Amino acid sequence: MNVVALRSLTPDSRPSPAIDTRIARVEIFEDMAAAEPHWRALECGNSLATPYQSYDFLKFWQRHVGVECGITPFVVIGFNALGAPLFVWPLGRRTLGGLRVIEFLGGKHANFNMAIWQREAVAKIGADDLRAVLNGLTGKADILRLTTQPLSWAGTTNPFALLPQQRSPNFGFSGALVPDFEALLHARTNANTRKKMRKKERALANYGEVRFERARGLHDVRRVLDAFFKQKSARMKAQGIPDVFAAPGVRRFIESGATEQAAGGEPPIELYALSVNDIIVATMGGIVGGGRFCAMFNSIIEGHYAVESPGEQLTVNLVRDCCRRGLDTFDLGIGEGHYKTLFCGDIEKIFDSYLPLTFAGRIMAIAFATGATIKRAIKQRPMLWSVVRATRKLRAALTT
């Protein structure tokens, strides 16, 4: 554990009667277990955070994936004068190209990255405070690579938006839920669309009994994951996209996250499947927090079942279940997709920050930023993006 001395922080002339929001000290934890008490204290209080930065979710990820990737925890926690945590930056450090890079824990398996903030402190912490914390990291890393950050969350602006940033190549997609699912469905679709959906439901049912379920217990989770990894691998291979789920430790991470209890009782990862008789035709995994369901991953089977849009049918069932549970938001993560528009019509702005701490880190920051800018430019031009996708598929076909 390291203590960062802060010499110049923005004064707070109007202290909150509930909590002192002035940063008195900052500590860096290189052991997640040592950071856990402060992390959980902030999670259980009045905090602003996405579900992806929960301690339990990242604990499983670091144990099974982070370690395999050479990532060590680098958790930055700010405290007030009474020792209460004001923020947790759930970061990790690794070596890339000979340089020390600090990133959000969770890697590509966290669709949204954000620090955990004490809500009363959010409005009081300014850019000078953040820069003071960053100055305290000098000598401990070369660059902070903070990607896929939501510009706002739960109606509140992300404090990291005060730092130098650029637009991410992708957007996030979400939609509001209401308790009455049928009312939501009618609001999101027209009569013709609902007719087509019912036709596909009947067509899929002609193959056998259609069942929607949440996998609970090790046996069922493993059965659904067997289908997911097989379906996902085949689809990504056909599209010529690297399979991030094939990386070491990923299966163990998802399996642990879907079966081992968290502090609140339920495992942090929820795993769902749509089956026809004993054949799993679609899967989806997600995580819930703050009244929001965040989809992490999904898959659909290839062949004649795919014609009946099993992924859409699973989503409809899952959204119905989320409405029943009283959740208020449903999201399908980042990246565009036609299937996302049914229930996720709200576009969420995402930004990236590349913050150098050394001269070498500055060179790397320019490289990261340039690469992301080029990627965004390509994705925003349909013709160029279609060429990229066609090239990937062709390359995949030629190497099969």
Secondary structure as UniProt FT lines:
FT   STRAND          2..4
FT   STRAND          25..29
FT   HELIX           32..44
FT   STRAND          47..48
FT   HELIX           51..53
FT   HELIX           55..61
FT   HELIX           62..66
FT   TURN            67..70
FT   STRAND          72..73
FT   STRAND          75..79
FT   TURN            81..82
FT   STRAND          85..89
FT   STRAND          91..96
FT   TURN            97..98
FT   STRAND          99..104
FT   TURN            105..106
FT   HELIX           107..109
FT   STRAND          116..118
FT   HELIX           119..122
FT   TURN            123..124
FT   HELIX           127..135
FT   TURN            136..137
FT   TURN            139..140
FT   STRAND          143..150
FT   STRAND          152..153
FT   TURN            154..155
FT   STRAND          156..157
FT   HELIX           159..162
FT   STRAND          166..167
FT   STRAND          172..176
FT   HELIX           181..188
FT   HELIX           191..205
FT   TURN            206..207
FT   STRAND          210..214
FT   HELIX           218..239
FT   HELIX           244..246
FT   TURN            248..249
FT   HELIX           250..259
FT   TURN            263..264
FT   STRAND          269..276
FT   TURN            277..278
FT   STRAND          279..289
FT   TURN            290..291
FT   STRAND          292..300
FT   HELIX           304..308
FT   HELIX           310..325
FT   STRAND          329..334
FT   HELIX           338..341
FT   TURN            342..343
FT   STRAND          346..348
FT   STRAND          350..356
FT   HELIX           359..379
FT   HELIX           382..399
//
